[in-house]
Amino acid sequence: MRELFDEVAGHSPLDPREASRQSSRAPLRKRFYTHAGVAEGPDGFAVTLDGKTVRTPGRNVLAAPSRDLAEAMAAEWQAQTEAIDPMAMPMTRLANSVIDGVTGNVDAVVDDIAKYFETDLVFYRAGFPEALVARQAKHWDPVLRWAADDLGAHFILTEGIIHVRQPEAAVAAARGALPSDAWPVAALHILTTITGSAMLALALNHRVLDAAQVWAAAHVDEDWNSETWGLDEEMEARRAARHRDFEAAARVLTALG
C-alpha cells in the first residue's frame, strides 16, 4: 500500500506543489479494498483497509494522534472509486509527511518555518493604489499588532519588494511561539509554504485568525489582480489544489488544539 504514495513524495515530503507535479506523471492504482476504518493501537489511531493496517512510504504505521484525524484519513481512502488518487487525499499525504519526514527532524522543520520571519509576506506592502494598501492593512495589521502585543515581536514594514532586515529579537520571539510537536509543526510548515507567511500560519495556530481569514489574508494581492484583470483558469486550478492542502493542515491544528 505504501507504493501508492512513493511517486508523490517529491523532493520534500512537506511540499504539496512538488507532490502535484510528481503525481501528474504517475499512473493511478486500482482500488483493492472494500472498507477503510480506524483502529486504536500503540501508534495512536491507525488507518486500516479491510482490517489491515496501512503503511506509509517509509514503512511506518499510518496513524494519527487523534481519532478525528485518523477518521479524516479513512474517509479519504473510503471516498476513492475505481482508482486511488493520492492528490485527492491531502490528510493522508500530510500524515505521511509527519510520520516519515518530520518526526525526528522537528528542529530542522521549525528552523525552515522561522526563515519566513525574515521575509514574511505581511511585511511587504504596496504603495498604491490606495484601495489595495487599505486591503492589505485590514488583513495583515491585526496579526502584526498581536505579534507585538502578545509575543513582543516588533517587525519592520516596508513598501515594495526591497529586502528589509528584521530585528533579531522579533524573529526570536516569533520563533519561540512555534510548537515543538511533529504534527502541528508539519501543519504549520505546509501552511507557511502555501501562504508565503509564517506570521499568518502562527496566527492560525494561536487562534488569532481562523482558517478562512488566513486564506483570505494570504491572497489579498492575488484576489486584487483577479478582480482587476480577470480570472485565470490555470491559476484557479492551482489555487484549488493548494486549498485542499491548506484545509488539511488547518484541520490538524484545530484537532490538536
Secondary structure as the mmCIF struct_conf table of DSSP 4:
data_model
#
loop_
_struct_conf.conf_type_id
_struct_conf.id
_struct_conf.beg_label_comp_id
_struct_conf.beg_label_asym_id
_struct_conf.beg_label_seq_id
_struct_conf.end_label_comp_id
_struct_conf.end_label_asym_id
_struct_conf.end_label_seq_id
TURN_TY1_P TURN_TY1_P1 ARG A 2 ARG A 2
HELX_RH_AL_P HELX_RH_AL_P1 GLU A 3 ASP A 6
TURN_TY1_P TURN_TY1_P2 GLU A 7 VAL A 8
BEND BEND1 HIS A 11 SER A 12
TURN_TY1_P TURN_TY1_P3 PRO A 13 LEU A 14
HELX_RH_AL_P HELX_RH_AL_P2 PRO A 16 SER A 23
TURN_TY1_P TURN_TY1_P4 SER A 24 ARG A 25
BEND BEND2 ALA A 26 ALA A 26
HELX_LH_PP_P HELX_LH_PP_P1 PRO A 27 LEU A 28
STRN STRN1 ARG A 29 LYS A 30
HELX_LH_PP_P HELX_LH_PP_P2 ARG A 31 ARG A 31
BEND BEND3 THR A 34 THR A 34
STRN STRN2 ALA A 36 GLY A 41
TURN_TY1_P TURN_TY1_P5 PRO A 42 ASP A 43
STRN STRN3 GLY A 44 LEU A 49
TURN_TY1_P TURN_TY1_P6 ASP A 50 GLY A 51
STRN STRN4 LYS A 52 THR A 53
HELX_LH_PP_P HELX_LH_PP_P3 VAL A 54 VAL A 54
STRN STRN5 ARG A 55 ARG A 55
TURN_TY1_P TURN_TY1_P7 PRO A 57 GLY A 58
BEND BEND4 ARG A 59 ARG A 59
STRN STRN6 VAL A 61 VAL A 61
STRN STRN7 ALA A 63 ALA A 64
BEND BEND5 PRO A 65 SER A 66
HELX_RH_AL_P HELX_RH_AL_P3 ARG A 67 ALA A 79
BEND BEND6 GLU A 82 GLU A 82
STRN STRN8 ALA A 83 ILE A 84
HELX_RH_3T_P HELX_RH_3T_P1 PRO A 86 ALA A 88
HELX_RH_AL_P HELX_RH_AL_P4 PRO A 90 ASN A 96
HELX_RH_PI_P HELX_RH_PI_P1 SER A 97 VAL A 102
TURN_TY1_P TURN_TY1_P8 THR A 103 GLY A 104
HELX_RH_AL_P HELX_RH_AL_P5 VAL A 106 ALA A 114
HELX_RH_3T_P HELX_RH_3T_P2 LYS A 115 GLU A 118
BEND BEND7 THR A 119 THR A 119
HELX_RH_3T_P HELX_RH_3T_P3 LEU A 121 PHE A 123
STRN STRN9 TYR A 124 ARG A 125
BEND BEND8 PHE A 128 PHE A 128
HELX_RH_AL_P HELX_RH_AL_P6 GLU A 130 TRP A 146
HELX_RH_PI_P HELX_RH_PI_P2 ALA A 147 LEU A 151
HELX_LH_PP_P HELX_LH_PP_P4 PHE A 155 LEU A 157
STRN STRN10 THR A 158 GLU A 159
BEND BEND9 GLY A 160 ILE A 161
HELX_LH_PP_P HELX_LH_PP_P5 ARG A 165 PRO A 167
HELX_RH_AL_P HELX_RH_AL_P7 GLU A 168 GLY A 176
TURN_TY1_P TURN_TY1_P9 ALA A 177 ALA A 177
BEND BEND10 LEU A 178 LEU A 178
BEND BEND11 ASP A 181 ASP A 181
HELX_RH_AL_P HELX_RH_AL_P8 ALA A 182 THR A 195
TURN_TY1_P TURN_TY1_P10 GLY A 196 GLY A 196
HELX_RH_AL_P HELX_RH_AL_P9 ALA A 198 ASN A 205
TURN_TY1_P TURN_TY1_P11 HIS A 206 ARG A 207
BEND BEND12 VAL A 208 LEU A 209
HELX_RH_AL_P HELX_RH_AL_P10 ALA A 211 ALA A 218
TURN_TY1_P TURN_TY1_P12 HIS A 219 HIS A 219
HELX_RH_AL_P HELX_RH_AL_P11 VAL A 220 TRP A 229
HELX_RH_AL_P HELX_RH_AL_P12 GLU A 233 ALA A 255
TURN_TY1_P TURN_TY1_P13 LEU A 256 LEU A 256
#
